[in-house]
Amino acid sequence: MGSPYNFMTNRVCVTVWAGFIMFSLLAFPALADEVRLSNGDRLTGEIVTMEDEVLTLKTTYAGDIQVKREDVVCITSDGDLTFRLKNKEVLIGRATCPGDGRIQIVGVRIGESAELSLDELEAINPAPPPPAITYKANITAGGSMLTGNTDQAAAYFSGGFEARSNRHRFTVGAKYAYGETHGVVTARSGLGRIKYDLFITEKLYSYANGLFETDEFADLNLRSTFGLGLGYQISHTERTKLFIEGGLSYLDEDFDRDPDNKYFAARESLGLNYYIVAERVEFYHLHEFYYSLEESDNYYLWSEQGFRVRLVGDFFFNFEWDYSYNRQPAPGKKSADSAFIASLGYALNF
């Protein structure tokens, strides 16, 4: 059994610590930012950001609260915030309120502060600016193999790359298909595209493009087109991207055994990407149509369309139908070609 002295000593220590804790709670209340409104209301919480004329305050009692900037007359903060002014200057510090419509930023540099009007603020904790150039790439591959009574193999590869800045866009794409049956080649074709866009306005742009194709079984060594023209982005949202283009091109078809076919053509192109299910199932279509300006009955159409289904992460399943039509094919060859392709792909944005 402990002595009365130890008992009294422990009791005094507990009392002292309890008193110290209560004093701390009273003397140092919970830290919080404060936003005072023009109607006199005071909102406390954590200032998250202020952009697009809206201030977002994170609270424990009502979640995130959004307040119109025009209603804010005073801001104070317990920690450092990043302030971007309308003149694009950036200040970092703690906010105090010297008066309605004013803000003082303390700690811009050690021992210094800046006082200014709230009207001079453009944003608080703004999102980082987008990169000057964005890149996108994708690659898909598919194939099949049958052995036994049927000896057949097929392979398909495609890839694309896009670099985009505010006024410039550069894209390239390529496809290759190969097939054989009982050791005999039954399909071998390839396609390449290259294009440069210069944006005149947000939606209107000029372009220069090239299209290159080869198909052993269409007697085609190389079909090449080069063109210039104008394009217009009808829609460019996360869900729908739609554009149309028109211009002048020169088309050169180099056949293996037959005379070459060359002519100037009017070019029309349309592209559509549409998410049927947001961020999950996408329909896409792209075609290029060349109409001869030298022979009224000569034209060429190339197109691709299909569905992409996002699987896990950046992997997707792709089902595509490629179709082309040449009004004047090599003698003995058909005008229309179709390919139905199922493949697995990977997309990358950086």
GINORQUI-V637615 format. One record per residue. NEAR is the number of other ideal C-beta (glycine too) atoms within 12 Angstrom. Layout:
near
NEAR
NEAR
This chain:
near
5
10
9
10
10
12
13
13
14
15
15
14
14
14
14
14
14
14
15
15
14
13
12
13
12
11
10
12
11
13
14
21
36
27
37
28
22
18
13
11
17
22
32
25
29
27
38
27
28
35
23
15
18
20
39
30
35
22
22
14
12
13
13
19
26
25
31
18
25
16
24
38
30
28
41
30
35
23
18
19
33
30
37
25
23
15
12
13
18
23
33
25
29
26
40
23
25
21
16
16
20
24
37
26
35
27
23
24
12
9
8
14
20
26
21
26
17
33
15
21
34
25
30
39
30
24
15
12
12
11
13
12
16
19
21
25
23
31
26
33
25
28
22
22
15
15
12
8
7
13
16
22
22
29
24
34
26
34
28
31
26
28
22
27
18
17
18
22
30
25
30
26
33
26
35
30
37
26
28
22
18
15
11
13
18
18
26
20
36
27
36
27
33
25
39
27
34
22
23
16
14
11
18
20
30
24
37
27
36
28
39
29
35
26
34
25
23
33
26
32
23
27
41
28
39
27
34
25
31
27
35
26
28
18
17
21
13
12
19
20
25
24
32
28
33
25
31
25
35
26
39
26
36
23
26
21
15
18
13
20
32
25
27
22
35
28
38
27
35
26
33
27
29
22
21
18
14
13
15
17
22
31
27
31
26
33
27
41
31
44
25
27
18
18
18
13
11
25
29
39
27
36
28
36
27
31
27
34
25
24
16
11
10
19
20
29
25
38
26
32
22
31
25
33
23
30
24
28
26
25
15
13
22
18
21
18
28
18
32
20
34
23
34
26
34
25
27
19
15
14
